[in-house]
């Protein structure tokens, strides 16, 4: 009777205390949103991409400008024997300016190509931002898992210590062997090792977050929210559209850029115009009919695409092939993104179902098996190994459910990245 009371005091009391803890039902973690916003503001890689995007935008503004004019000065019609400016009416100092004017549409085409390239650069920066948001979420849920796992292990460590005391009491009363006491101590040391391993893993995940945010002083609480989506309203059609994915946006802009480049290549068949004005300063000469008046000259010229068979023809053909390639690339990107979104959605649906199975069946059954083994151990119907095995099974079931929660939310972060959503879940 006394031994039964001791066993109930040593095990049952602690077990009831642990099970009496209310289950936490989490909402969407605001802490994660704050960390992601901070990472998007401070991450060095993203800052570099944004500066490159700004540089490309400034370069695009200059792409459609006219070529710089050419200014020249020269001594005209000097006698080679004297090089004098006043021996003939045709001699003088001439100053001229020449401006090349591309065929209409060429400058706007160059501006369009450069502008589209700048937009691609912005989408590349957005792609990096989405990737960083996903990596922050993955590291955050890693950290949350290791922290929550430590709590579960600490609970089981306390339970194991209580079982160890019970085994010692039974051994002192002659109802147990030294082997049971040693097994209990061994189980306690193993749990202590796992607690330390989880602590080190949490530190590693926190370091990853600090690097992503570029802040070594960031502190994280961590949480693993319960899935908020009911499995009955979790169809694959709910995955949304991938049209806002930065990779697909880049592919769309790539098609537009290739089309503009093709138009630019075709415009090269047309000639460029050249306009020029010259002013000649002259000296008075006795035989000069206009009394030394200065001369003003005007010039108009154009380029002749004489070698179009080896120049413009091949450039146009190359641009046409590049346009076809960009269209095929866009189709490939779209197909891959749709497949990835579907795969992630299927995985999430499976994880959601498994989480529910653990909640409704596996965890209660593991707990009941442990309680049954504990009760049977009290009356000597099972040995200590069976009790420890039941405890370990219950512990593993709780950790496995935490692992499912972690993977579920990490998959959600991947899906947000594929769908081009921001970290709050709305499409950007």
Secondary structure, DSSP 8 states (H G I E B T S, - for coil): -HHHHHHIIIIIHHHHHHHTS------S-HHHHHHHHHHHHH-HHHHHHHHHHHHHHHHHHHHTS----EEEEEEES--TTT--SSSSTT-EEEEEEEEEE--TTHHHHHHHHHHHHHHHHHHHHHHHHHHHHHHHHHHHHHHHHHHHHHHHHHHHHHHHHHHHHHHHHHHHTTSS-HHHHHHHHHHHHHHHHHHHHHHHHHHHHHHHHHHHHT-TT-----------S-GGG--GGGG--STT-HHHHHHHHHHHHHHHHHHHHHHTTS--EEEEEEEEE----TT-TTTT--EEEEEEEE---TTTTTTHHHHHHHHHHHHHHHHHHHHHHHHHHHHHHHHHHHHHHHHHHHHHHIIIIIHHHHHHHHHHHHHHHHTTSS-HHHHHHHHHHHHHHHHHHHHHHHHHHHHHHHHHHHTTB-TTSSB-
